[in-house]
């Protein structure tokens, strides 16, 4: 079964998400950005969500993680929880 690992940052607004994405692309460490900005409990762990299979995350998140390019910052991705920046760190079939 396909498995992926990813980390993310969850914020309330698209504007905040876009601003953080620019900062990360300019050199801000993703894990540090997650620790200081993410409203998800995973933020304390640098946004790391561990390993999961298709269907374990909400559809919008799942679609990005299982089709997106590895080691690239994706987002903003809007879900019922807010706006996410997602970095897919691995994916195996």
Backbone torsions as a table, in degrees:
resi	resn	phi	psi	omega
1	UNK	NA	140.5	179.5
2	UNK	-62.0	137.4	176.3
3	UNK	-131.3	147.3	176.2
4	UNK	-136.4	156.5	168.4
5	UNK	-123.5	144.5	-178.6
6	UNK	-154.8	164.4	170.8
7	UNK	-132.6	155.5	-176.4
8	UNK	-149.2	165.4	173.8
9	UNK	-126.5	127.6	-179.8
10	UNK	-112.0	124.1	178.3
11	UNK	-132.7	169.5	-175.0
12	UNK	-81.9	-28.8	-173.0
13	UNK	-123.8	151.5	176.5
14	UNK	-63.7	-37.5	179.9
15	UNK	-61.6	-44.8	178.9
16	UNK	-63.8	-39.8	179.5
17	UNK	-62.0	-46.7	179.2
18	UNK	-63.8	-39.8	178.9
19	UNK	-62.9	-45.7	178.4
20	UNK	-63.7	-39.6	179.3
21	UNK	-59.8	-44.3	178.2
22	UNK	-61.0	-43.1	-179.7
23	UNK	-63.9	-42.2	179.9
24	UNK	-66.5	-43.3	178.6
25	UNK	-65.1	-23.2	177.7
26	UNK	-88.7	-0.8	175.2
27	UNK	125.6	-9.2	177.1
28	UNK	-63.7	134.0	179.7
29	UNK	-66.3	128.0	-178.0
30	UNK	-57.3	-46.9	-178.0
31	UNK	-61.7	-40.5	178.3
32	UNK	-66.6	-40.6	177.8
33	UNK	-62.0	-39.7	178.7
34	UNK	-65.0	-44.3	-178.4
35	UNK	-61.3	-36.7	-175.3
36	UNK	-95.2	-15.2	-173.9
37	UNK	-123.3	-24.6	-172.1
38	UNK	-75.6	137.6	176.3
39	UNK	-89.1	-2.3	177.2
40	UNK	-84.7	142.7	176.6
41	UNK	-55.1	-26.1	178.6
42	UNK	-65.1	-17.0	178.9
43	UNK	-55.5	-36.9	178.9
44	UNK	-63.0	-19.5	178.7
45	UNK	-108.2	29.4	179.0
46	UNK	72.7	16.0	-179.8
47	UNK	86.1	1.5	-176.1
48	UNK	-66.1	124.5	179.3
49	UNK	-101.2	-0.9	-178.7
50	UNK	71.9	-155.9	-176.4
51	UNK	-99.9	139.8	179.1
52	UNK	-152.7	164.0	-178.1
53	UNK	-106.8	164.0	175.2
54	UNK	-55.4	139.0	178.3
55	UNK	92.3	-9.0	-179.8
56	UNK	-83.5	-19.4	178.6
57	UNK	-110.7	165.9	177.6
58	UNK	-61.1	154.4	-171.8
59	UNK	-52.6	-48.6	-176.5
60	UNK	-60.3	-40.2	179.7
61	UNK	-69.5	-49.7	-179.8
62	UNK	-54.9	-45.1	-178.1
63	UNK	-59.1	-41.2	179.9
64	UNK	-70.1	-48.0	-174.6
65	UNK	-63.5	-35.6	-175.6
66	UNK	-97.4	6.1	174.9
67	UNK	-133.2	-18.3	-173.8
68	UNK	-78.0	164.7	178.9
69	UNK	-70.3	138.5	178.8
70	UNK	-70.2	149.6	173.4
71	UNK	57.7	31.2	175.5
72	UNK	-124.1	148.3	178.0
73	UNK	-85.0	117.7	179.0
74	UNK	-103.9	142.1	175.8
75	UNK	132.4	174.1	7.7
76	UNK	-68.4	139.7	174.7
77	UNK	-115.9	116.0	-178.1
78	UNK	-88.7	132.1	172.6
79	UNK	-131.5	-177.8	177.2
80	UNK	-63.1	-16.7	-176.7
81	UNK	-92.3	-19.8	-177.3
82	UNK	143.7	-146.3	-177.4
83	UNK	-114.9	133.0	-176.1
84	UNK	-115.9	144.9	159.1
85	UNK	-105.3	132.4	-175.3
86	UNK	-126.0	133.0	171.4
87	UNK	-119.4	117.3	178.3
88	UNK	-84.8	116.7	-174.8
89	UNK	-95.3	-22.8	173.6
90	UNK	-164.7	158.5	175.6
91	UNK	-155.4	130.8	-179.6
92	UNK	-132.0	139.8	176.5
93	UNK	-86.0	NA	NA
